[in-house]
């Protein structure tokens, strides 16, 4: 009977032409092309048809069920995903630490969410020891440790990174704890010698930020002491190590109203510098946000998420063509935000504890102090993080891509009032460009579909003219 089934709440359906449809399910990651007859069957169920299912439709129904495009009518899909989400989020066998050896930075970026007046203090020995003691306390229950080196500029505290790594890695090895490390850096100090030291200490992923083509980048990301541009030095550093070490380098490309037109030139330059098609470097695009009080002064430069999403998709296609990122289905993000996990902490140089690195410049959002034995669960600020749930947010509950983003960013909801201007929306760009990305993905895999889409595009252009 038709009424035994319903269309999944997590489907995204894209029209290819008058007959054919592309359907994607964010919970199952199922993906399929439906011809006209199959689309008709799907639409009958979606529109709550009743009565017996004709024999000729049975195979189509079965196909749609396998990929969760259709589900039994008594299934609560939101509850199914919620159980998956909570199982992952509440895991205690992993620890994720974001460690800031210093808040000091050699750059003078106007939009920095940490503000202008950063402390220059390096993490002292007693705080380093307390980090190790924290690991010892958790060693009986964790199976893996993920460390992200952050700042400020973490490489200003390279000696601290080396000392902590030299102590933590052997300890994890002896206890059978899998160890993973990554770094977020501005890239200026990332010489070949420094990369060798990091690789020795199991850093396998490095993220570096660029702000557009060289002239615009140098205008916004310059040395704090001299005002000197930094773009060329960063690119030379990457070229110096990219083929020597099997590291994953991620280039975050910041975007605002001022640099939109320069991003294509940046991608051209990265490719011309030999950084395309390496298999070791990829780019992604990120809007500059006025996300804390410290960076509210750049509110006029931020771009609305819908506008960013359109630009991001065009740039994504261009970057793929340059060998600077891969084509794929939308990611599945099940409770990945470390800030909401039981063992996820951000540790400042003075031992202050936070849940999210977005809050490190604001002492009023501190949830505790490393090594003082406080029960963090009794801190009302900690409760904001532990109790937050995307399933309590109306825009999340009713969204077809909830299994993709899982709420995207808890900080955006918990401290939403601190976001300024048009960028206060808590939703990711994927919400607005998922159909474009799905079409692009299928066209890359199926030449016939690519040709059909091109013909439709040309037909639309003729009608418009």
Buried (B, 14 or more C-beta within 10 A) or exposed (E): EBEEBBBBBBBBBBEBEEEBBBBBBBBBBBBBBBEEEBBEBBBBBBEEBEEEBEEEBEEBBEBBEEBBBBBEEEBEBBEBBBEBBBEBBEBEEBBBBBBBBBBBBBBBBBBBBBBEEBBEBBBEEEBBBBBEEBBEEBBEEBEBBBBBBBBBBBBBBBEBBBBBBEBBBEBBEEBEBEBBBBBBBBBBBBBEEBBEBBBEBBBBBBBBBBBBBBEBBBBBBBBBEEEEBBBEBBBEBBEBBBEEBEBEBBBBBBBBEBBBEBBBBBBBBBBEEEBBEBEBBBBBBEBBBBBBEBBBEBBEBBBBBBBBBBBBBEBBBBBBEBBBBEBEBBEBBBBBBBBBBBBBBBBBBBBBBBBBBBBBBBEEBBBBBBBEEBEBEEBEBBEBBBEBBBBEBEBBBEBBBBBBBBBBBBBBBBBEEBBBBBBBBBBBBBBBBBBBBBBBBBBBEEEEBBEBBEEBEEEEEEEEE
